[in-house]
Amino acid sequence: MKNNAPAFKFNDDDSIPIGYKHITCHMIFDIKMVGLVRKARFVAGGHLTDPPVDSVYSSVVSRDSVRILFTIAALNDLEVIGADVQNAYINAPTKEKVYATAGPEFGSNQGRPVLIVRSLYGLKSSGARWRDHFAAILRDTGFKSSLADPDV
């Protein structure tokens, strides 16, 4: 749970404020057949939360835009690379206040209420929060969005 620790904040008084939603969380374990890599993911029970007030829509680059970019790369003999962001959702902060009870993976903090401060897999707004966070990083780095497709 070391890499998930920044996603939670413990209350000093071990209580959940009145009016806030309380959900359950659990671990998902998987074995990837390529290289037999073991993976674990901490997942929130987002189905128990109310829909957020802002949009949960997370856009995706269009197929035509990808084809155009590959064509430009091929015509200009450019190298095309891809990347995978480990624990992507945990990098993005949440806007909602959602509480969970710490499970056995939290060690001595088991049973204490925790505020979820980062997007977790399973929360309804996590995809949109991650997309907004990543777009802001790209803008801060100097990239500009295409007018035809904002995800390019």
N, C-alpha and C positions, 0 to 999 in steps of 0.2 A: 504493500500500500504506500510505499515511499513516493512513487511518482504520481499518485492520486492525492496525496496530502494537501497540496495547494488548492484543491477543489472544495475543501470543507473548512468551516470555521465553527469551533465549539463555543457554546454559550458559557458564560461564567457561572450562571445560576442553575444550569441544567434544566431549563424550562423552555417551552415553545410559546412564543407570544400569542395571545389570543387573536384569532382571525387569520392566522397563516396556515397554509396547507401542509400536512404531514404525509409523507409517502414512504414506501418501502424501497430498498435497494438490494441488489444481489450481485454475486459474481457469476460470470459466464466463462467457462473454460473451453478451450478448443485446441485441437492439434492440426496444424497445417500439414498436408501430405507432402508438400514440396520441402524437402530438408527436414521433415518431422520436427517442426518448430512448435513449441507449446506457447499458447497465448492465453492471457486472462484479461477480462474486461469488466470493469465495475459499471453496472447498468442501473439506472434509476427507473422506478415504476411510474413513468410519466403519464400513463393512462389514468392515473388517479388524480391528476391535476386539472384545473379548469383551463380552457384555452386562453393563451396570453392575449392582452389587449392589442399588442401590435402584431404584425403579420408573422407567420411562421414559414412563409414561402421562401425558399432558397433556390434562386435561379441556377441554371446550368448552361454552359456554353452550347451553342447549337451545333448540330452535325455539319451544316454548311460552313460555319466559321472554322471548324477544325479542318475540313477539307481545303479551304482556301489557305489556311496557315501552312498545311503540309505542302501544298502546291508552291507557295512562295518559298518555302525552305528548300524544296527540290530544285526549283529554277535557279536559286542563288547558291546552291551547294552548301547550305547551312546544316549544322548538326541539330537534331531534335532530341531533347532530353526530357525525361519525366521524373517526377519526385513523389514520394509518399511521406506525409507528415504523420509521425508517430503520435498517438493519443491526440489527434487533431482537435476534437471538441474541447478538451480540457484547457486548451490555450485561450479559449474565448470566455470572457466573463458573462454571467447571466444578468438579466434585468429583473427577473421575478425573484421573489423570496420564497423558497421552498425548503422545508425542513425534512430530515430523515432521522432515523434512529441508527446509531453506529452499530454495525454487526460485529461478528467475531474477527473479521479481518482488521479491525481497529485496535486489537490487543486490549490493553488496560482501559481503553475508552469505550469498550463495548457497552451498549445500552444508553449511552448519552445522546441527547439530541444534537444534531449538527445542521448548520445552515449550508446549503449547497451554493457556493459562490462562483463556480465555473460550470460551463455547459457539460453535461454528462450524456452519454448515449442513453436514449430512452426518454429524455425530456422533449416535449413537443417543440420547443423553440430552439433546440441546440443546433440544428442545421442552419437556420437563418442567422443565429449569433456567430457561428463559425465563419459563414460566408461574409458577413459584415466585418468581422475582425480581420480576416485575411485580405479583403479588399482595402481596408484602411492601411494595413501594412504595405501593400503594394503601392498605394497612393503616396504614402510617406517616403517610400524609396524612390519616387520620381516617375512611376508608371502612370499612364493615363488610360482610362477606359475608352473603348471604341464606341462611337455614336451608334453604329449599326448593331452591335452586340455588346452590352455592358460587361459581359463576362470575358471579353477578350482584351 
